[in-house]
């Protein structure tokens, strides 16, 4: 379970970086928030996935202590 939480947390942190660095019209089609012709970045999506990623990594570390 520790490994699963840690891997999911890392994946979400990578997705958060994509949301912060890539404009909305260049996002991959499988990510929510794709908008044709939009040049803005999705800060809320990035913050949400980043926070959830950190929480999952912390949960994986916490579970590994027991």
PyMOL Python script that loads the backbone (N, CA, C, O; Angstrom):
from pymol import cmd

cmd.read_pdbstr("""\
ATOM      1  N   UNK A   1       0.820  -1.188   0.000  1.00  0.00           N
ATOM      2  CA  UNK A   1       0.000   0.000   0.000  1.00  0.00           C
ATOM      3  C   UNK A   1       0.869   1.259   0.000  1.00  0.00           C
ATOM      4  O   UNK A   1       0.519   2.266  -0.615  1.00  0.00           O
ATOM      5  N   UNK A   2       1.991   1.187   0.689  1.00  0.00           N
ATOM      6  CA  UNK A   2       2.892   2.337   0.745  1.00  0.00           C
ATOM      7  C   UNK A   2       3.382   2.692  -0.655  1.00  0.00           C
ATOM      8  O   UNK A   2       3.413   3.865  -1.028  1.00  0.00           O
ATOM      9  N   UNK A   3       3.762   1.686  -1.423  1.00  0.00           N
ATOM     10  CA  UNK A   3       4.265   1.930  -2.764  1.00  0.00           C
ATOM     11  C   UNK A   3       3.193   2.530  -3.671  1.00  0.00           C
ATOM     12  O   UNK A   3       3.480   3.427  -4.463  1.00  0.00           O
ATOM     13  N   UNK A   4       1.975   2.043  -3.558  1.00  0.00           N
ATOM     14  CA  UNK A   4       0.878   2.549  -4.385  1.00  0.00           C
ATOM     15  C   UNK A   4       0.614   4.020  -4.077  1.00  0.00           C
ATOM     16  O   UNK A   4       0.468   4.824  -4.997  1.00  0.00           O
ATOM     17  N   UNK A   5       0.551   4.382  -2.798  1.00  0.00           N
ATOM     18  CA  UNK A   5       0.315   5.774  -2.422  1.00  0.00           C
ATOM     19  C   UNK A   5       1.442   6.682  -2.895  1.00  0.00           C
ATOM     20  O   UNK A   5       1.192   7.789  -3.373  1.00  0.00           O
ATOM     21  N   UNK A   6       2.667   6.222  -2.764  1.00  0.00           N
ATOM     22  CA  UNK A   6       3.804   7.034  -3.171  1.00  0.00           C
ATOM     23  C   UNK A   6       3.828   7.239  -4.685  1.00  0.00           C
ATOM     24  O   UNK A   6       4.082   8.345  -5.163  1.00  0.00           O
ATOM     25  N   UNK A   7       3.565   6.176  -5.431  1.00  0.00           N
ATOM     26  CA  UNK A   7       3.568   6.288  -6.898  1.00  0.00           C
ATOM     27  C   UNK A   7       2.442   7.209  -7.366  1.00  0.00           C
ATOM     28  O   UNK A   7       2.655   8.048  -8.241  1.00  0.00           O
ATOM     29  N   UNK A   8       1.261   7.062  -6.799  1.00  0.00           N
ATOM     30  CA  UNK A   8       0.151   7.953  -7.164  1.00  0.00           C
ATOM     31  C   UNK A   8       0.464   9.406  -6.804  1.00  0.00           C
ATOM     32  O   UNK A   8       0.120  10.321  -7.553  1.00  0.00           O
ATOM     33  N   UNK A   9       1.107   9.612  -5.673  1.00  0.00           N
ATOM     34  CA  UNK A   9       1.495  10.959  -5.279  1.00  0.00           C
ATOM     35  C   UNK A   9       2.486  11.578  -6.246  1.00  0.00           C
ATOM     36  O   UNK A   9       2.363  12.752  -6.594  1.00  0.00           O
ATOM     37  N   UNK A  10       3.458  10.807  -6.682  1.00  0.00           N
ATOM     38  CA  UNK A  10       4.444  11.310  -7.642  1.00  0.00           C
ATOM     39  C   UNK A  10       3.778  11.613  -8.983  1.00  0.00           C
ATOM     40  O   UNK A  10       4.085  12.627  -9.611  1.00  0.00           O
ATOM     41  N   UNK A  11       2.873  10.746  -9.422  1.00  0.00           N
ATOM     42  CA  UNK A  11       2.149  10.979 -10.677  1.00  0.00           C
ATOM     43  C   UNK A  11       1.350  12.275 -10.588  1.00  0.00           C
ATOM     44  O   UNK A  11       1.341  13.060 -11.536  1.00  0.00           O
ATOM     45  N   UNK A  12       0.685  12.506  -9.473  1.00  0.00           N
ATOM     46  CA  UNK A  12      -0.086  13.736  -9.320  1.00  0.00           C
ATOM     47  C   UNK A  12       0.809  14.974  -9.273  1.00  0.00           C
ATOM     48  O   UNK A  12       0.411  16.037  -9.749  1.00  0.00           O
ATOM     49  N   UNK A  13       1.993  14.856  -8.714  1.00  0.00           N
ATOM     50  CA  UNK A  13       2.917  15.992  -8.724  1.00  0.00           C
ATOM     51  C   UNK A  13       3.405  16.296 -10.143  1.00  0.00           C
ATOM     52  O   UNK A  13       3.599  17.459 -10.496  1.00  0.00           O
ATOM     53  N   UNK A  14       3.599  15.269 -10.946  1.00  0.00           N
ATOM     54  CA  UNK A  14       3.984  15.488 -12.347  1.00  0.00           C
ATOM     55  C   UNK A  14       2.842  16.152 -13.102  1.00  0.00           C
ATOM     56  O   UNK A  14       3.068  17.061 -13.901  1.00  0.00           O
ATOM     57  N   UNK A  15       1.610  15.700 -12.850  1.00  0.00           N
ATOM     58  CA  UNK A  15       0.441  16.314 -13.494  1.00  0.00           C
ATOM     59  C   UNK A  15       0.306  17.775 -13.066  1.00  0.00           C
ATOM     60  O   UNK A  15      -0.044  18.626 -13.883  1.00  0.00           O
ATOM     61  N   UNK A  16       0.580  18.073 -11.799  1.00  0.00           N
ATOM     62  CA  UNK A  16       0.533  19.460 -11.329  1.00  0.00           C
ATOM     63  C   UNK A  16       1.548  20.314 -12.075  1.00  0.00           C
ATOM     64  O   UNK A  16       1.254  21.452 -12.441  1.00  0.00           O
ATOM     65  N   UNK A  17       2.738  19.774 -12.303  1.00  0.00           N
ATOM     66  CA  UNK A  17       3.754  20.522 -13.050  1.00  0.00           C
ATOM     67  C   UNK A  17       3.293  20.773 -14.485  1.00  0.00           C
ATOM     68  O   UNK A  17       3.538  21.843 -15.042  1.00  0.00           O
ATOM     69  N   UNK A  18       2.626  19.789 -15.078  1.00  0.00           N
ATOM     70  CA  UNK A  18       2.114  19.972 -16.441  1.00  0.00           C
ATOM     71  C   UNK A  18       1.077  21.086 -16.464  1.00  0.00           C
ATOM     72  O   UNK A  18       1.089  21.928 -17.362  1.00  0.00           O
ATOM     73  N   UNK A  19       0.186  21.098 -15.488  1.00  0.00           N
ATOM     74  CA  UNK A  19      -0.833  22.150 -15.436  1.00  0.00           C
ATOM     75  C   UNK A  19      -0.208  23.533 -15.280  1.00  0.00           C
ATOM     76  O   UNK A  19      -0.715  24.496 -15.856  1.00  0.00           O
ATOM     77  N   UNK A  20       0.874  23.658 -14.521  1.00  0.00           N
ATOM     78  CA  UNK A  20       1.502  24.955 -14.314  1.00  0.00           C
ATOM     79  C   UNK A  20       2.346  25.406 -15.508  1.00  0.00           C
ATOM     80  O   UNK A  20       2.490  26.607 -15.737  1.00  0.00           O
ATOM     81  N   UNK A  21       2.899  24.475 -16.263  1.00  0.00           N
ATOM     82  CA  UNK A  21       3.857  24.829 -17.303  1.00  0.00           C
ATOM     83  C   UNK A  21       3.293  24.846 -18.720  1.00  0.00           C
ATOM     84  O   UNK A  21       3.892  25.451 -19.609  1.00  0.00           O
ATOM     85  N   UNK A  22       2.150  24.194 -18.950  1.00  0.00           N
ATOM     86  CA  UNK A  22       1.621  24.044 -20.306  1.00  0.00           C
ATOM     87  C   UNK A  22       0.328  24.842 -20.433  1.00  0.00           C
ATOM     88  O   UNK A  22      -0.551  24.724 -19.579  1.00  0.00           O
ATOM     89  N   UNK A  23       0.196  25.654 -21.483  1.00  0.00           N
ATOM     90  CA  UNK A  23      -1.067  26.379 -21.698  1.00  0.00           C
ATOM     91  C   UNK A  23      -2.227  25.421 -21.956  1.00  0.00           C
ATOM     92  O   UNK A  23      -2.018  24.267 -22.330  1.00  0.00           O
ATOM     93  N   UNK A  24      -3.441  25.905 -21.755  1.00  0.00           N
ATOM     94  CA  UNK A  24      -4.633  25.061 -21.830  1.00  0.00           C
ATOM     95  C   UNK A  24      -4.842  24.458 -23.215  1.00  0.00           C
ATOM     96  O   UNK A  24      -5.409  23.371 -23.328  1.00  0.00           O
ATOM     97  N   UNK A  25      -4.400  25.136 -24.263  1.00  0.00           N
ATOM     98  CA  UNK A  25      -4.621  24.583 -25.596  1.00  0.00           C
ATOM     99  C   UNK A  25      -3.588  23.526 -25.985  1.00  0.00           C
ATOM    100  O   UNK A  25      -3.728  22.882 -27.025  1.00  0.00           O
ATOM    101  N   UNK A  26      -2.555  23.341 -25.167  1.00  0.00           N
ATOM    102  CA  UNK A  26      -1.541  22.329 -25.445  1.00  0.00           C
ATOM    103  C   UNK A  26      -1.575  21.171 -24.462  1.00  0.00           C
ATOM    104  O   UNK A  26      -0.708  20.298 -24.505  1.00  0.00           O
ATOM    105  N   UNK A  27      -2.569  21.151 -23.574  1.00  0.00           N
ATOM    106  CA  UNK A  27      -2.690  20.040 -22.631  1.00  0.00           C
ATOM    107  C   UNK A  27      -3.021  18.754 -23.374  1.00  0.00           C
ATOM    108  O   UNK A  27      -3.693  18.790 -24.405  1.00  0.00           O
ATOM    109  N   UNK A  28      -2.559  17.621 -22.863  1.00  0.00           N
ATOM    110  CA  UNK A  28      -2.963  16.349 -23.463  1.00  0.00           C
ATOM    111  C   UNK A  28      -4.478  16.172 -23.354  1.00  0.00           C
ATOM    112  O   UNK A  28      -5.103  16.686 -22.426  1.00  0.00           O
ATOM    113  N   UNK A  29      -5.051  15.458 -24.284  1.00  0.00           N
ATOM    114  CA  UNK A  29      -6.500  15.301 -24.334  1.00  0.00           C
ATOM    115  C   UNK A  29      -7.098  14.574 -23.149  1.00  0.00           C
ATOM    116  O   UNK A  29      -8.278  14.760 -22.850  1.00  0.00           O
ATOM    117  N   UNK A  30      -6.310  13.740 -22.458  1.00  0.00           N
ATOM    118  CA  UNK A  30      -6.852  12.979 -21.333  1.00  0.00           C
ATOM    119  C   UNK A  30      -6.898  13.782 -20.035  1.00  0.00           C
ATOM    120  O   UNK A  30      -7.475  13.320 -19.051  1.00  0.00           O
ATOM    121  N   UNK A  31      -6.303  14.972 -20.013  1.00  0.00           N
ATOM    122  CA  UNK A  31      -6.362  15.814 -18.820  1.00  0.00           C
ATOM    123  C   UNK A  31      -7.546  16.768 -18.907  1.00  0.00           C
ATOM    124  O   UNK A  31      -7.771  17.372 -19.956  1.00  0.00           O
ATOM    125  N   UNK A  32      -8.302  16.916 -17.831  1.00  0.00           N
ATOM    126  CA  UNK A  32      -9.393  17.883 -17.841  1.00  0.00           C
ATOM    127  C   UNK A  32      -8.850  19.304 -17.947  1.00  0.00           C
ATOM    128  O   UNK A  32      -7.794  19.610 -17.393  1.00  0.00           O
ATOM    129  N   UNK A  33      -9.549  20.148 -18.640  1.00  0.00           N
ATOM    130  CA  UNK A  33      -9.152  21.535 -18.750  1.00  0.00           C
ATOM    131  C   UNK A  33      -8.645  21.934 -20.115  1.00  0.00           C
ATOM    132  O   UNK A  33      -8.254  23.084 -20.313  1.00  0.00           O
ATOM    133  N   UNK A  34      -8.642  21.008 -21.068  1.00  0.00           N
ATOM    134  CA  UNK A  34      -8.203  21.359 -22.418  1.00  0.00           C
ATOM    135  C   UNK A  34      -9.185  22.343 -23.033  1.00  0.00           C
ATOM    136  O   UNK A  34     -10.390  22.094 -23.046  1.00  0.00           O
ATOM    137  N   UNK A  35      -8.675  23.461 -23.543  1.00  0.00           N
ATOM    138  CA  UNK A  35      -9.493  24.463 -24.220  1.00  0.00           C
ATOM    139  C   UNK A  35      -8.767  24.888 -25.487  1.00  0.00           C
ATOM    140  O   UNK A  35      -7.651  25.403 -25.424  1.00  0.00           O
ATOM    141  N   UNK A  36      -9.389  24.676 -26.621  1.00  0.00           N
ATOM    142  CA  UNK A  36      -8.775  25.061 -27.883  1.00  0.00           C
ATOM    143  C   UNK A  36      -8.632  26.584 -27.952  1.00  0.00           C
ATOM    144  O   UNK A  36      -9.594  27.313 -27.710  1.00  0.00           O
ATOM    145  N   UNK A  37      -7.448  27.053 -28.277  1.00  0.00           N
ATOM    146  CA  UNK A  37      -7.196  28.475 -28.434  1.00  0.00           C
ATOM    147  C   UNK A  37      -6.925  29.237 -27.153  1.00  0.00           C
ATOM    148  O   UNK A  37      -6.672  30.440 -27.211  1.00  0.00           O
ATOM    149  N   UNK A  38      -6.968  28.597 -26.016  1.00  0.00           N
ATOM    150  CA  UNK A  38      -6.723  29.287 -24.744  1.00  0.00           C
ATOM    151  C   UNK A  38      -5.229  29.276 -24.436  1.00  0.00           C
ATOM    152  O   UNK A  38      -4.566  28.248 -24.578  1.00  0.00           O
ATOM    153  N   UNK A  39      -4.712  30.409 -24.018  1.00  0.00           N
ATOM    154  CA  UNK A  39      -3.279  30.487 -23.721  1.00  0.00           C
ATOM    155  C   UNK A  39      -2.987  30.548 -22.227  1.00  0.00           C
ATOM    156  O   UNK A  39      -1.826  30.662 -21.833  1.00  0.00           O
ATOM    157  N   UNK A  40      -4.007  30.473 -21.400  1.00  0.00           N
ATOM    158  CA  UNK A  40      -3.778  30.560 -19.958  1.00  0.00           C
ATOM    159  C   UNK A  40      -3.457  29.180 -19.385  1.00  0.00           C
ATOM    160  O   UNK A  40      -3.731  28.160 -20.017  1.00  0.00           O
ATOM    161  N   UNK A  41      -2.880  29.158 -18.195  1.00  0.00           N
ATOM    162  CA  UNK A  41      -2.600  27.906 -17.507  1.00  0.00           C
ATOM    163  C   UNK A  41      -3.691  27.679 -16.463  1.00  0.00           C
ATOM    164  O   UNK A  41      -4.357  28.622 -16.036  1.00  0.00           O
ATOM    165  N   UNK A  42      -3.864  26.447 -16.064  1.00  0.00           N
ATOM    166  CA  UNK A  42      -4.889  26.099 -15.082  1.00  0.00           C
ATOM    167  C   UNK A  42      -4.253  26.016 -13.698  1.00  0.00           C
ATOM    168  O   UNK A  42      -3.763  24.964 -13.288  1.00  0.00           O
ATOM    169  N   UNK A  43      -4.268  27.121 -12.999  1.00  0.00           N
ATOM    170  CA  UNK A  43      -3.635  27.188 -11.684  1.00  0.00           C
ATOM    171  C   UNK A  43      -4.409  26.355 -10.663  1.00  0.00           C
ATOM    172  O   UNK A  43      -3.802  25.644  -9.863  1.00  0.00           O
ATOM    173  N   UNK A  44      -5.733  26.435 -10.680  1.00  0.00           N
ATOM    174  CA  UNK A  44      -6.531  25.686  -9.705  1.00  0.00           C
ATOM    175  C   UNK A  44      -6.348  24.178  -9.868  1.00  0.00           C
ATOM    176  O   UNK A  44      -6.235  23.452  -8.881  1.00  0.00           O
ATOM    177  N   UNK A  45      -6.319  23.710 -11.117  1.00  0.00           N
ATOM    178  CA  UNK A  45      -6.089  22.283 -11.353  1.00  0.00           C
ATOM    179  C   UNK A  45      -4.702  21.877 -10.853  1.00  0.00           C
ATOM    180  O   UNK A  45      -4.532  20.811 -10.261  1.00  0.00           O
ATOM    181  N   UNK A  46      -3.720  22.733 -11.098  1.00  0.00           N
ATOM    182  CA  UNK A  46      -2.361  22.450 -10.662  1.00  0.00           C
ATOM    183  C   UNK A  46      -2.225  22.408  -9.149  1.00  0.00           C
ATOM    184  O   UNK A  46      -1.563  21.526  -8.603  1.00  0.00           O
ATOM    185  N   UNK A  47      -2.851  23.358  -8.478  1.00  0.00           N
ATOM    186  CA  UNK A  47      -2.790  23.387  -7.015  1.00  0.00           C
ATOM    187  C   UNK A  47      -3.499  22.166  -6.424  1.00  0.00           C
ATOM    188  O   UNK A  47      -2.997  21.545  -5.488  1.00  0.00           O
ATOM    189  N   UNK A  48      -4.655  21.831  -6.970  1.00  0.00           N
ATOM    190  CA  UNK A  48      -5.410  20.692  -6.451  1.00  0.00           C
ATOM    191  C   UNK A  48      -4.635  19.387  -6.612  1.00  0.00           C
ATOM    192  O   UNK A  48      -4.549  18.600  -5.669  1.00  0.00           O
ATOM    193  N   UNK A  49      -4.077  19.153  -7.783  1.00  0.00           N
ATOM    194  CA  UNK A  49      -3.336  17.913  -7.973  1.00  0.00           C
ATOM    195  C   UNK A  49      -2.031  17.923  -7.189  1.00  0.00           C
ATOM    196  O   UNK A  49      -1.591  16.872  -6.722  1.00  0.00           O
ATOM    197  N   UNK A  50      -1.405  19.081  -7.035  1.00  0.00           N
ATOM    198  CA  UNK A  50      -0.186  19.158  -6.243  1.00  0.00           C
ATOM    199  C   UNK A  50      -0.423  18.876  -4.769  1.00  0.00           C
ATOM    200  O   UNK A  50       0.337  18.142  -4.139  1.00  0.00           O
ATOM    201  N   UNK A  51      -1.476  19.460  -4.226  1.00  0.00           N
ATOM    202  CA  UNK A  51      -1.803  19.229  -2.815  1.00  0.00           C
ATOM    203  C   UNK A  51      -2.165  17.765  -2.585  1.00  0.00           C
ATOM    204  O   UNK A  51      -1.717  17.155  -1.615  1.00  0.00           O
ATOM    205  N   UNK A  52      -2.971  17.209  -3.472  1.00  0.00           N
ATOM    206  CA  UNK A  52      -3.346  15.798  -3.329  1.00  0.00           C
ATOM    207  C   UNK A  52      -2.126  14.890  -3.466  1.00  0.00           C
ATOM    208  O   UNK A  52      -2.022  13.880  -2.771  1.00  0.00           O
ATOM    209  N   UNK A  53      -1.202  15.248  -4.359  1.00  0.00           N
ATOM    210  CA  UNK A  53       0.024  14.469  -4.498  1.00  0.00           C
ATOM    211  C   UNK A  53       0.861  14.483  -3.229  1.00  0.00           C
ATOM    212  O   UNK A  53       1.378  13.447  -2.810  1.00  0.00           O
ATOM    213  N   UNK A  54       0.995  15.646  -2.620  1.00  0.00           N
ATOM    214  CA  UNK A  54       1.760  15.755  -1.372  1.00  0.00           C
ATOM    215  C   UNK A  54       1.078  14.972  -0.254  1.00  0.00           C
ATOM    216  O   UNK A  54       1.745  14.316   0.546  1.00  0.00           O
ATOM    217  N   UNK A  55      -0.249  15.043  -0.200  1.00  0.00           N
ATOM    218  CA  UNK A  55      -0.991  14.295   0.832  1.00  0.00           C
ATOM    219  C   UNK A  55      -0.791  12.797   0.647  1.00  0.00           C
ATOM    220  O   UNK A  55      -0.589  12.079   1.626  1.00  0.00           O
ATOM    221  N   UNK A  56      -0.843  12.314  -0.589  1.00  0.00           N
ATOM    222  CA  UNK A  56      -0.656  10.877  -0.825  1.00  0.00           C
ATOM    223  C   UNK A  56       0.759  10.435  -0.486  1.00  0.00           C
ATOM    224  O   UNK A  56       0.947   9.352   0.069  1.00  0.00           O
ATOM    225  N   UNK A  57       1.750  11.243  -0.807  1.00  0.00           N
ATOM    226  CA  UNK A  57       3.126  10.893  -0.448  1.00  0.00           C
ATOM    227  C   UNK A  57       3.291  10.880   1.069  1.00  0.00           C
ATOM    228  O   UNK A  57       3.941   9.989   1.615  1.00  0.00           O
ATOM    229  N   UNK A  58       2.707  11.860   1.747  1.00  0.00           N
ATOM    230  CA  UNK A  58       2.775  11.887   3.214  1.00  0.00           C
ATOM    231  C   UNK A  58       2.072  10.678   3.820  1.00  0.00           C
ATOM    232  O   UNK A  58       2.548  10.113   4.805  1.00  0.00           O
ATOM    233  N   UNK A  59       0.942  10.278   3.237  1.00  0.00           N
ATOM    234  CA  UNK A  59       0.234   9.089   3.729  1.00  0.00           C
ATOM    235  C   UNK A  59       1.082   7.837   3.509  1.00  0.00           C
ATOM    236  O   UNK A  59       1.100   6.943   4.354  1.00  0.00           O
ATOM    237  N   UNK A  60       1.778   7.772   2.385  1.00  0.00           N
ATOM    238  CA  UNK A  60       2.649   6.621   2.132  1.00  0.00           C
ATOM    239  C   UNK A  60       3.793   6.567   3.124  1.00  0.00           C
ATOM    240  O   UNK A  60       4.148   5.490   3.602  1.00  0.00           O
ATOM    241  N   UNK A  61       4.373   7.709   3.440  1.00  0.00           N
ATOM    242  CA  UNK A  61       5.449   7.749   4.438  1.00  0.00           C
ATOM    243  C   UNK A  61       4.904   7.366   5.811  1.00  0.00           C
ATOM    244  O   UNK A  61       5.536   6.609   6.547  1.00  0.00           O
ATOM    245  N   UNK A  62       3.732   7.892   6.149  1.00  0.00           N
ATOM    246  CA  UNK A  62       3.140   7.604   7.450  1.00  0.00           C
ATOM    247  C   UNK A  62       2.805   6.121   7.588  1.00  0.00           C
ATOM    248  O   UNK A  62       3.014   5.534   8.650  1.00  0.00           O
ATOM    249  N   UNK A  63       2.288   5.513   6.523  1.00  0.00           N
ATOM    250  CA  UNK A  63       1.976   4.082   6.566  1.00  0.00           C
ATOM    251  C   UNK A  63       3.234   3.236   6.665  1.00  0.00           C
ATOM    252  O   UNK A  63       3.206   2.149   7.242  1.00  0.00           O
ATOM    253  N   UNK A  64       4.327   3.718   6.112  1.00  0.00           N
ATOM    254  CA  UNK A  64       5.572   2.971   6.178  1.00  0.00           C
ATOM    255  C   UNK A  64       6.200   2.959   7.545  1.00  0.00           C
ATOM    256  O   UNK A  64       7.067   2.129   7.820  1.00  0.00           O
ATOM    257  N   UNK A  65       5.785   3.855   8.407  1.00  0.00           N
ATOM    258  CA  UNK A  65       6.348   3.929   9.762  1.00  0.00           C
ATOM    259  C   UNK A  65       5.800   2.848  10.671  1.00  0.00           C
ATOM    260  O   UNK A  65       6.433   2.503  11.669  1.00  0.00           O
ATOM    261  N   UNK A  66       4.653   2.314  10.351  1.00  0.00           N
ATOM    262  CA  UNK A  66       4.035   1.321  11.232  1.00  0.00           C
ATOM    263  C   UNK A  66       4.559  -0.063  10.977  1.00  0.00           C
ATOM    264  O   UNK A  66       4.139  -1.014  11.636  1.00  0.00           O
TER     265      UNK A  66
END
""", "prot")
cmd.dss("prot")
cmd.show_as("cartoon", "prot")
cmd.util.cbc("prot")
cmd.orient("prot")
